[in-house]
């Protein structure tokens, strides 16, 4: 009986300790013999479009038009897909901290439409002479929500945890943008030809995610060897 009680007490202590310890933070340092991942993200199916019908502020926002739901080049490369490694405990340093990342409202579009940032500050800017109401969500939960009635207005906010943040405008229902908040510096955004490079990866096995707002995420294993490139072609499909 006494032993059982002891075990129970011990379990309670272990449980309390487990809860109190936060997830391990990324540890930045020098990378010896790092490899790199060279890849291309492709979409081989027909490109769907949506009809955008601005119902106000058309002098700034433009008129009715069809827009592709995924930007695919002539060689099937996908622009603005985000690729990142998950659960990397340690590796290269973060890029030098420069200007605070910005999300601009410009001609009723988010500029950039897709970006990757480290958890931390973000400035939301209105370049237009009309009201925007910029609203960011982690899933269904509001991350920030702000009215920007004036041209040139800049409001600082913060995205404090890793995850995908969808950006809407409560004044213009068709506006949409994406911010991917990462917890390690191993990420890339594909260029117009669908290509990306992730450098200085410590040799080893990783889980890599490629994600686009239209297709959703695709996760796969990747092995990186010292001092040489790993080549990948990643085909996104509508899920
Ligand atoms: Cu707007």
Boltz pocket constraint, residues with backbone or C-beta under 6 A from the ligand:
constraints:
  - pocket:
      binder: B
      contacts: [[A, 105], [A, 108], [A, 131], [A, 132], [A, 133], [A, 169], [A, 170], [A, 171], [A, 172], [A, 175]]
      max_distance: 6.0
